[in-house]
């Protein structure tokens, strides 16, 4: 499975961005999807995750109420809607997938920069 992120960019604080993660093949064999981020000098951290059906989601405390993860299995795409962005949200955002055998796949990342 290849994952390709898009939608990153430069935005002012308080603004919004929507990230997309497109999978190279059907996501019906994917157990869960997640978004991670890594800021300079910091470890990569989980931002949000969603189960295969989309029925269960999980968020980092720092983004709860501001970010929403969703997926469209018909389009093999997972989204991260980011609202009320803060400068501390600046990072490279990565998409991750786990298949039914719990093998993991990563995208190449997309840069999100939030100016104050």
Buried (B, 14 or more C-beta within 10 A) or exposed (E): BEBBBBBBEEBEEEBEBEBBBBBEEEBEEBBBBBBBBBBEEEEBEBBBBBBBEBEEBBBBEEBEEBBBBBBEBEEBBBBBBBBEBBEEBBBBBBBBBBBEEEEEBBBEBBEBBBEE
